[in-house]
Amino acid sequence: MVRRMLTGNAAAAWGARLAQVEYVPAFPITPQTEIIESLATWFADGTLSGKFVTMDSEHSMVTAAGAAAATGVRTFTATSSQGLVYAMEALYTVSGWRVPFVLVNVSRGLSSPITLGPDHNDVLAARDAGFIQIHVETCQEVLDSVLMAFRIAEDVRVSLPTLVNLDGFFLSFTREPVEIPDAKLVQEFLPAFHPQHPVFSGSQSLAQGVAVLDGATYSYFRYQMHRALENALEVHEEVAEAFSRLFGRRYRALEEYGMADAEIVLVMAGSFATKGKAAVNRWREQGRKVGLLRLRMLRPQPAADIARSLIGRKAVGVIDQNISPGLGGILYQEVSGALASAGERVPVMRSFIGGLGGKDISQGEFDWVLEALDGAKPSDGPVPCQLLFTDAEYEQVRMALSIAGKSQGGTAS
Amino acid sequence: MKVPREFYKGPKDIPHEEELSPGAPLCAGCGGLMTLRLMHKVLGENVVIVNAAGCMTLMATYPYSPIRSSWLYTTMGSVAAGAQGIRDALDIRRAKGKLSEQDEMKVLVLAGDGSTYDMGLSATSAAIHRRLDFWYLCYDNEAYGNTGFQMSSASPFASRTTTSPIGQQEPEGTFQEKKDMFELWRAQKPPYMATVSSHEVVDLAEKVKRSMAIKGPKLFLALAVCPTGWGFDPRMGDELAHLAVKTGIWPLKEAVDGVVRHTLIPSRFLPVEEYLRPQLRFRHLFEPAPHTEAMQAIQQKVDRYWEQVRKDEPAASPALNRGTSGT
């Protein structure tokens, strides 16, 4: 084991390296590129054996990844944002093949307007694609989650591709101390890939992706995929336990932070949860009973755990780093759904949109959220989602609008 | 003129083993299916067919498949990338001693013209660029056949499709010229490429056999006669495939490392009318009043093509000199 300062991208590449991936189809996109550059170097210098191949698009890249996994080699790939949505058709296609591989997504806001900063609209657009989704908070968690993702994906009860999501810039380009596990221990945790399902081979005829023209058979296969994804919750627990025994770090589908006696809870995902935790620390020092629930595993959704964690709290605020225009925050809907299916209610549920395109969520904004939750009553009636946006930011945008000649009759309010 | 036969003197020499069983749920008289059947006979077993969205996608319909080899349906736009993933994975397994000789497979892309000429071109061009070792069979029926015959960039000038109907604005239907896929491939200098016809079975089999000694991207561009889309009696399928060759509309050729030679040149060219007239998609060129100008344009394009062949391939000249064009 060594400890090094690694960017999130480097940590993702190290995860793939330690997993001894055999095949990497790749396509560059900011802010993901460093991952594939690192892997290209390691295949070139013999650190990794197998093949690194550059594709013409992410759509091709994901197709090649799925096809290689269907032919029995351990496969890794990575993308971001436009690349992930460009690959969308292929995501659905390869998950239907029920093949295990790992895809790292480095979150970045979607065009248009085109941007580089992170938010989660890209990865959440893929939430129904049949991939397991793990959202990480730190560079260490990036590396660890890639290793865990292979073991979950390859488990015969699951046999599905797994997506590990890290935020662009805040993780991709930020160096943090990362423990690089000992390669021998990793081999113990994650032995070489021995496919449990039939793979393409001359000696056995295999048809994959076969057309199904009746609804009953189609329903059967789609529901089977749902059940396999559900299995990933249990498998994740086993894998996390095994990982913890070997490496000492224990991951859960949900991370509870300061939750023991919390009356008010923030729900967040990704690296901005670190900002949320800092706010919780600050509030705790002030004697406020606030906690944070970080959604680490988004698919499968640990619905029962979400409900268990939130029921009995006075107020829950979900800070979504995404926006579904016309609906609001996506995770707010997911959390509300988990509570509804548990048959219980939290008196106050509020939806906040923050951090779009990498916009900061400042201390002031966190404080505003806390007061909004603290002062909220069940009798307030329906409250729409609220955008976190400071006066200074509004002034900055107003300046830009003015330069663009749009200061008159603008729609900002 | 026929190039000398290397492997098969006549149709009876082509392997008798069938890799496709009867009962495929495709249209009667499908030229694409016939081409696949012939090509697969020569390729033999241990083939994985990588399929793009199109008519052939319905061949494997759960729980049935008429093919003895393996099958992977991908998407319409990334079929060559699917082939890349399989080929690479097989190579990786072999290099690591995890693939025995009998587990080795030939990777065959099976795609229609919609995928080949339109949506899948980027992925295919990239696969050629990477020198992927695979076969690519395009069954070109000159439109999006599976969805009911809409125009593709393979639809020929003056053909009617459901999205290039005959109207005041475009009295010829499709006003664009068919994209030259052979030349698009050839610009990337793949080691082997050929056009084939389901009628010229020995020519087809010879080409497949020749390609088997060659590593890298190998294109087989097949004119796939399509009774349903083109509008003719399925019994006429083979005759129409023959007419496409005899009128010079579908030249049979191959290119090794980009160098072209024609493999079968009719001793006498029939007028293009003979090929066009039996097809409903060209009926507007004859009825109610003949579109002489459009017909001449088609004939001239064919004539110009063969004039160029005469210049480029002097060896083929005697045959070409004997030819007369109809109009």
Interface residues (C-beta under 8 A of the other chain):
Chain A: E22 Y23 P25 S49 G50 K51 V53 M55 D56 S57 H59 S60 M61 T63 A64 A65 G66 A67 A68 A69 A70 T71 G72 V73 T75 E89 A90 T93 W97 F200 S201 G202 S203 Q204 S205 L206 A207 Q208 G209 V210 A211 V212 L213 T217
Chain B: E45 N46 V48 V50 N51 T57 L58 A60 T61 Y62 S65 R68 S69 S70 W71 L72 Y73 T74 T75 G77 S78 V79 A80 A81 G82 A83 Q84 G85 I86 D88 A89 L90 D91 I92 R93 A95 K96 K98 L99 S100 Q102 D103 E104 M105 S122 A123 S125 A126 R130
